[in-house]
């Protein structure tokens, strides 16, 4: 075969590989974009954003309360299967007192948690999660007021963090775990690309809303 023929085969082969990669990349981005499809049935969606990896964030209203949802993939922890977090954030319509972060199984790689910069440790109530980090930025809110809600939320082992600040409450929830086989064999991070169950997220958001109402009620008895 002539040099020109070899060169032509190489060009065709390279273009084919590029096309296969491009099609796969588009498929992956589309599947990521679809993860939060169907959420219009549980909230009034006002804005949708996509990060550089193609994961969506939503802003809107849930039961008359401003709500934001954000997907974040955590693959920073060595020797740990990557996980997909869903941050469920309810913005307070009436500001509450104090701040509190409850972070279970802390590993110092939770870049989404602001409490690594907080300096005030908080003593938890009896029955609250063990192997957790309890921190405040200044003073804690009324712990007794949210005792039952904290127990209920953390009874679900997929709950990673509850963050309370004067202007919002946020729950971080493990919504997906990467395929174990692909990760252990190939170090490939692949998640189930089926849309996230909006009813499950609505149930978590209602729990978070009840906690928020307790906080507001403890401030204004």
C-alpha angles and dihedrals in degrees: 000000000000124000089248090054091050091048091050092051091050091051092048091046092049093048090049092051091048091050092049090049092047093050092048091047092051090048092051093048091048093050091050091049090053096054092094096040115131097033092118087082093065102033142023101253113210102168138018124196133184125205124217091272091055098252116141133233123195133203125191145100130301118189091339092309124110109250134186127189123196132179119215128179117215115202098143099100114091118233091011127114107248115252137201115230125202113206110207109193126184114192115218117244087192115037118240130211124257137358134258136177122194110188116177123208093005116202102172091247096093096114090172092064115090093194093086083078093045119098107193115092117207126209109231125225120256112279095026117128118295122218088040136126117232115193139160132198092216120334127355123242120246101299094192091057092060099033096110093042093051091051091049095048096047093046082082105076091208090070107102105173143009113198122189122187131161091263104036149008120221134190122199112205132182100236097169141009123211120254103277097210096050092047097047095044103033104012085237115152107218126163133191102269097204112122114269115259104259092195090059091051091047090055091051091047092052089053089050091048091053089053090049091052090051090053092051091046092051089054094048107034 
